[in-house]
Amino acid sequence: MEHVEVSTQDELDRALARAHTVPVCRGNGLFEVAGEAAVEAGDAATVRARDHARVEAWGTAVVEAEGDVMVEAWGNAAVEARDRSIVQAWDGSTVRAHDQATVRAYDRATVRASDQARVQADDHAIVEAWRQTTVEARQRALVDAWGRATIHARGHATVRARGGATVEARDETTVEAWGSATVRASERVVVRICGDDPSVEGGVVIPAKRSSS
C-alpha cells in the first residue's frame, strides 16, 4: 500500500479514489470519511468518520467516530466514539465512549465511558464509567465507577465504586466503596469502606474510619 499525505478534503477524496492508497491526513484541517474508507491522521488533524471507515490516529489528531467505525489511537490523539464504534487506544490517548461503543485501552490511555459502552482496560489505563457501562479492568488499571456501571476487576487493578455501581473483584485487586455500591470479592481482594453503607460480600474488608467525638 502507498501512503499519501493530504492536507485538504479535495486531496483526501482524490487519494481515496486511487487503488492501493492510504491517505495520511496532516496539518490542522477537518476531514470527513465514510463507507469503507481507511485513513491515517497525524499532527492536529480532525477526522469525522462514519459507516465502516477505519482510522489510525497519532500526534494530537482528533477522531469523531459514529456507526461501525474502527479507530486505533496513539500518542495524544483524542477519540469521540458513538454508536457501535470500536476503539483501541495506547500511549496517552483519550477516548470518550457513548452508546454501544467498545474500547480497548492500554498503556496510560484514558477512557470516559457512558450509556452502554464496554471497556477493556489493561496496563495503567484510567477509566471513568457511569450509566450502564461495563468495564473489564486488568493489570494495574484504575477505574472510577458510579451510576449503574458494572466492573469486573482482576490482577492488581484498583476500582473506586460509588452510587449503584457493581464490582466483581478477584486476584489482588483493591476496591474502594461508597454509597450504595455493591462489591463481590474473592478472598485476597482488599475492600475499603470509604463512606455510607455499601454492600460487600467477601474480600478483606477495611471499615471506614470513625471520627472521634
C-alpha positions in Angstrom: 0.0 0.0 0.0 1.2 3.5 -0.8 0.8 6.2 1.9 0.0 9.7 0.5 -0.1 12.8 2.7 -3.1 15.0 2.2 -3.9 18.4 3.8 -7.4 19.2 2.3 -10.6 17.4 1.8 -10.2 17.5 -2.0 -6.8 15.9 -1.7 -8.3 13.2 0.5 -11.1 12.4 -1.9 -8.7 12.1 -4.8 -6.4 9.8 -2.7 -9.3 7.6 -1.7 -10.3 7.2 -5.3 -6.9 5.6 -6.1 -6.4 1.9 -5.6 -3.9 0.6 -3.0 -3.5 4.0 -1.4 -3.8 5.0 2.2 -4.3 8.8 2.7 -2.5 10.4 5.7 -4.3 13.5 6.9 -1.8 16.1 8.1 -2.0 19.7 9.4 -4.9 21.1 11.4 -7.7 20.7 8.8 -11.1 18.9 9.1 -11.5 15.7 7.0 -14.6 13.6 6.5 -14.6 9.9 5.5 -17.4 7.3 5.1 -18.1 3.9 3.6 -15.2 1.5 3.7 -12.5 4.2 3.6 -9.2 3.7 5.5 -7.1 6.7 6.5 -4.4 7.8 8.9 -4.3 11.1 10.8 -1.5 12.9 12.5 -0.5 16.4 13.6 -3.6 18.2 14.8 -6.0 16.9 12.0 -9.6 16.2 12.8 -11.3 13.3 11.1 -15.1 12.7 11.1 -15.7 9.1 10.3 -18.9 7.1 9.8 -20.2 3.9 8.4 -17.4 1.2 8.3 -14.5 3.6 7.9 -11.1 2.8 9.6 -8.9 5.5 11.1 -5.4 5.3 12.7 -4.6 8.5 14.6 -1.5 9.8 16.4 0.0 13.1 17.5 -2.8 15.4 18.7 -5.3 14.3 16.0 -9.0 14.1 16.8 -11.3 11.4 15.6 -15.1 11.7 15.7 -16.5 8.2 15.1 -20.0 7.0 14.6 -21.7 4.0 13.0 -19.4 0.9 12.9 -16.1 2.8 12.6 -12.8 1.2 13.8 -10.2 3.5 15.3 -6.6 3.0 16.6 -5.2 5.8 18.6 -1.6 6.5 19.8 0.3 9.4 21.2 -2.0 12.1 22.5 -4.8 11.5 20.0 -8.4 12.0 21.1 -11.4 10.0 20.1 -15.2 10.6 20.4 -16.8 7.2 19.8 -20.5 6.7 19.3 -23.0 4.0 18.1 -21.1 0.7 17.6 -17.6 2.2 17.1 -14.6 0.1 18.2 -11.5 1.9 19.5 -8.1 0.6 20.5 -6.1 3.2 22.5 -2.4 3.3 23.5 0.1 5.7 25.0 -1.6 8.8 26.4 -4.6 8.9 24.1 -8.0 9.8 25.4 -11.4 8.3 24.4 -15.0 9.4 25.2 -17.2 6.4 24.5 -21.0 6.6 24.2 -24.0 4.5 23.1 -22.7 0.9 22.5 -19.1 1.7 21.6 -16.3 -0.7 22.6 -12.9 0.5 23.8 -9.7 -1.5 24.5 -7.3 0.7 26.4 -3.6 0.0 27.1 -0.5 1.9 28.4 -1.8 5.1 30.1 -4.8 5.7 27.9 -7.8 7.5 29.5 -11.4 6.5 28.8 -14.6 8.2 29.8 -17.5 5.8 29.2 -21.2 6.3 29.4 -24.5 4.8 28.2 -23.9 1.1 27.3 -20.3 1.4 26.3 -17.9 -1.5 27.0 -14.3 -1.0 28.1 -11.4 -3.4 28.5 -8.6 -1.7 30.4 -5.1 -3.1 30.7 -1.7 -1.8 31.9 -2.1 1.5 33.6 -5.2 2.7 31.7 -7.6 5.0 33.5 -11.4 4.7 33.2 -14.3 6.8 34.3 -17.5 4.8 33.9 -21.1 5.6 34.6 -24.7 4.9 33.5 -24.8 1.2 32.2 -21.2 0.8 31.1 -19.3 -2.5 31.6 -15.6 -2.5 32.3 -13.1 -5.3 32.5 -10.1 -4.0 34.4 -6.8 -5.9 34.5 -3.2 -5.5 35.5 -2.9 -2.1 37.1 -5.8 -0.3 35.6 -7.7 2.4 37.6 -11.5 2.6 37.4 -13.9 5.2 38.8 -17.4 3.9 38.6 -20.8 5.2 39.5 -24.4 5.1 38.3 -25.2 1.5 37.2 -21.8 0.7 35.9 -20.6 -2.9 36.2 -16.9 -3.6 36.8 -15.0 -6.9 36.5 -11.6 -6.4 38.1 -8.6 -8.7 38.4 -4.8 -8.6 38.6 -3.7 -5.5 40.6 -6.5 -3.2 39.3 -8.0 -0.5 41.6 -11.7 0.3 41.5 -13.5 3.2 43.2 -17.2 2.4 43.3 -19.9 4.9 44.1 -23.7 5.2 43.8 -25.2 2.0 42.4 -22.0 0.6 40.8 -21.4 -3.1 41.0 -17.9 -4.6 41.2 -16.8 -8.2 40.9 -13.2 -8.4 42.0 -10.6 -11.2 42.3 -6.9 -11.8 42.4 -5.1 -8.9 44.3 -7.3 -6.0 43.3 -8.3 -3.1 45.6 -11.8 -1.8 45.8 -12.8 1.5 47.5 -16.6 1.6 48.1 -19.1 4.4 48.8 -22.8 4.8 48.9 -25.0 2.0 47.7 -22.2 0.3 45.7 -22.2 -3.5 45.6 -18.9 -5.4 45.8 -18.4 -9.2 45.4 -14.8 -10.1 46.1 -12.6 -13.1 46.3 -10.5 -13.8 49.4 -7.4 -11.8 48.5 -9.2 -8.6 47.4 -8.9 -5.6 49.7 -12.2 -3.7 50.1 -12.0 -0.3 51.8 -15.3 1.1 53.0 -15.0 4.8 52.4 -18.4 6.1 53.3 -22.1 5.3 53.8 -23.1 1.6 53.8 -22.1 -0.3 50.6 -23.0 -3.9 50.2 -19.8 -6.1 50.4 -19.5 -9.8 50.1 -16.1 -11.5 50.6 -12.6 -10.0 50.5 -10.5 -8.4 53.2 -12.8 -5.6 54.4 -11.3 -2.4 56.0 -14.1 -0.5 57.7 -14.4 3.3 57.3 -12.6 5.4 59.9 -14.9 6.8 62.5 -14.3 10.3 63.6 -13.8 10.8 67.3 -16.4 12.8 69.1 
